Amino acid sequence: MQSASSQPQAWLDLSGRVGVVTGAGRGIGAEAARQLASAGAAVAVLDCDAVAAADVAGEIERRGGRAVGIAADVSREDEIRAACTQVRQELGSCDVLVNNAALVGYAGPLMDGDLAQWNRMLSVNLTGALLCTRAFGAQMIAGGRGGSIINVASICGHLPLPSGGAYSVGKAGLMMLARMLALELAQHGIRCNSVSPGLVRTPATEAAYDDAAVASARQQMVPVGRVAGPQDLADVIVFLASSRSGYINGQDILVDGGLSQTLMGLVPKPTQPMRA
Ligand SMILES: NC(=O)c1ccc[n+]([C@@H]2O[C@H](COP(=O)([O-])OP(=O)(O)OC[C@H]3O[C@@H](n4cnc5c(N)ncnc54)[C@H](O)[C@@H]3O)[C@@H](O)[C@H]2O)c1
């Protein structure tokens, strides 16, 4: 029989903590909210889709966790301020912030793409994280208990996504935002890191996996032999939220099953082996 301390929830204990996850109405954010709750945290499920946020919060509560669904657009400062007040009143002051909300998808070439679309993507994917960090980070500072901020970036912040519009630029910015905030907030005991998913099957990407040939080709590209699920990311997010990662600050963790390491294996080689 396992002792209590050898169970994952105990090892990553977040009881008494308050987590806020943006874009938590579905996909990676929803799973991060569920897993933070499983580790004992009270969780604010924040999403611009009010119904989805309420559904995920209700599911957590039915399983015995504590959660509140909050409808807010991360790019709207007034809505984030109101969300912040609601979290403090209903759950207590924020200890863990997961900046996960993003617009995902292809936006076309940079040279003649729609500028309004570029600005909208950056306002959600990058500025939204800054607005949430300012609001909930101030709560962490006032709470005096330190905290952990986790930005959900992307492999596309490391490697350019062709026709991705502002996506790769925003994700690279999100990683640098985490590094800069790591320095600025360390004096308050607040750590800031990012997590970069590789290929993940979520509602945002599901259409690609409906095509069996695309799904199979994607799976074969990943050294571990499978595309990730939201759980793979949620596990790392909970670790970064917990004190078990207490000396990790200003880092990005690439969670891609080794996909980013495969480039040199694609370089054509002569049929006769070259000797070293
Ligand atoms: N799925 C992947 O393959 C993949 C790969 C790399 C990185 N990521 C990143 O992981 C994160 C989650 O991705 P996902 O696949 O779960 O996405 P998803 O589209 O399935 O879920 C995103 C959620 O964010 C919400 N949202 C969108 N704009 C918002 C806004 N302005 N304010 C509040 N909520 C908003 C949506 O309503 C949705 O519930 C994103 O940051 C994404 O860029 C995903």
The ligand as an SDF file (V2000), in Angstrom:
LIG
                    3D

 44 48  0  0  0  0  0  0  0  0999 V2000
   -2.8810   22.3930  -28.7960 N   0  0  0  0  0  0  0  0  0  0  0  0
   -1.6080   22.4730  -29.1710 C   0  0  0  0  0  0  0  0  0  0  0  0
   -1.1090   21.6870  -30.0090 O   0  0  0  0  0  0  0  0  0  0  0  0
   -0.7250   23.5450  -28.5830 C   0  0  0  0  0  0  0  0  0  0  0  0
    0.6400   23.5180  -28.9180 C   0  0  0  0  0  0  0  0  0  0  0  0
    1.4750   24.4950  -28.3940 C   0  0  0  0  0  0  0  0  0  0  0  0
    0.9710   25.4480  -27.5280 C   0  0  0  0  0  0  0  0  0  0  0  0
   -0.3510   25.4490  -27.2040 N   0  0  0  0  0  0  0  0  0  0  0  0
   -0.8200   26.4990  -26.2860 C   0  0  0  0  0  0  0  0  0  0  0  0
   -1.5210   25.9030  -25.2090 O   0  0  0  0  0  0  0  0  0  0  0  0
   -2.5310   26.7860  -24.7600 C   0  0  0  0  0  0  0  0  0  0  0  0
   -3.8750   26.0640  -24.7660 C   0  0  0  0  0  0  0  0  0  0  0  0
   -4.1130   25.5610  -26.0650 O   0  0  0  0  0  0  0  0  0  0  0  0
   -5.3610   24.6230  -26.3880 P   0  0  0  0  0  0  0  0  0  0  0  0
   -4.9640   23.7990  -27.5470 O   0  0  0  0  0  0  0  0  0  0  0  0
   -5.8510   24.0060  -25.1340 O   0  0  0  0  0  0  0  0  0  0  0  0
   -6.3920   25.7470  -26.8950 O   0  0  0  0  0  0  0  0  0  0  0  0
   -8.0010   25.7240  -26.9890 P   0  0  0  0  0  0  0  0  0  0  0  0
   -8.3620   26.6490  -28.1050 O   0  0  0  0  0  0  0  0  0  0  0  0
   -8.5380   24.3340  -27.0090 O   0  0  0  0  0  0  0  0  0  0  0  0
   -8.4310   26.4120  -25.6140 O   0  0  0  0  0  0  0  0  0  0  0  0
   -8.1560   27.7640  -25.4130 C   0  0  0  0  0  0  0  0  0  0  0  0
   -9.1710   28.3510  -24.4620 C   0  0  0  0  0  0  0  0  0  0  0  0
   -8.8460   29.7410  -24.3090 O   0  0  0  0  0  0  0  0  0  0  0  0
  -10.0340   30.4960  -24.3580 C   0  0  0  0  0  0  0  0  0  0  0  0
   -9.7350   31.8600  -24.8010 N   0  0  0  0  0  0  0  0  0  0  0  0
   -9.4050   32.2600  -26.0530 C   0  0  0  0  0  0  0  0  0  0  0  0
   -9.2570   33.5890  -26.0840 N   0  0  0  0  0  0  0  0  0  0  0  0
   -9.4950   34.0440  -24.8270 C   0  0  0  0  0  0  0  0  0  0  0  0
   -9.5030   35.3190  -24.2320 C   0  0  0  0  0  0  0  0  0  0  0  0
   -9.2610   36.4320  -24.9520 N   0  0  0  0  0  0  0  0  0  0  0  0
   -9.7810   35.4220  -22.9140 N   0  0  0  0  0  0  0  0  0  0  0  0
  -10.0560   34.3240  -22.1720 C   0  0  0  0  0  0  0  0  0  0  0  0
  -10.0810   33.0810  -22.6970 N   0  0  0  0  0  0  0  0  0  0  0  0
   -9.7860   32.9390  -24.0000 C   0  0  0  0  0  0  0  0  0  0  0  0
  -10.9420   29.7450  -25.3270 C   0  0  0  0  0  0  0  0  0  0  0  0
  -12.3100   30.0810  -25.1160 O   0  0  0  0  0  0  0  0  0  0  0  0
  -10.6200   28.2900  -24.9900 C   0  0  0  0  0  0  0  0  0  0  0  0
  -11.4800   27.7880  -23.9770 O   0  0  0  0  0  0  0  0  0  0  0  0
   -2.4940   27.9930  -25.6850 C   0  0  0  0  0  0  0  0  0  0  0  0
   -1.7180   28.9960  -25.0810 O   0  0  0  0  0  0  0  0  0  0  0  0
   -1.8040   27.4560  -26.9200 C   0  0  0  0  0  0  0  0  0  0  0  0
   -1.1590   28.4670  -27.6590 O   0  0  0  0  0  0  0  0  0  0  0  0
   -1.2070   24.5160  -27.7060 C   0  0  0  0  0  0  0  0  0  0  0  0
  1  2  1  0
  2  3  2  0
  2  4  1  0
  4  5  1  0
  4 44  2  0
  5  6  2  0
  6  7  1  0
  7  8  2  0
  8  9  1  0
  8 44  1  0
  9 10  1  0
  9 42  1  0
 10 11  1  0
 11 12  1  0
 11 40  1  0
 12 13  1  0
 13 14  1  0
 14 15  2  0
 14 16  1  0
 14 17  1  0
 17 18  1  0
 18 19  2  0
 18 20  1  0
 18 21  1  0
 21 22  1  0
 22 23  1  0
 23 24  1  0
 23 38  1  0
 24 25  1  0
 25 26  1  0
 25 36  1  0
 26 27  1  0
 26 35  1  0
 27 28  2  0
 28 29  1  0
 29 30  1  0
 29 35  2  0
 30 31  1  0
 30 32  2  0
 32 33  1  0
 33 34  2  0
 34 35  1  0
 36 37  1  0
 36 38  1  0
 38 39  1  0
 40 41  1  0
 40 42  1  0
 42 43  1  0
M  CHG  2   8   1  16  -1
M  END
$$$$
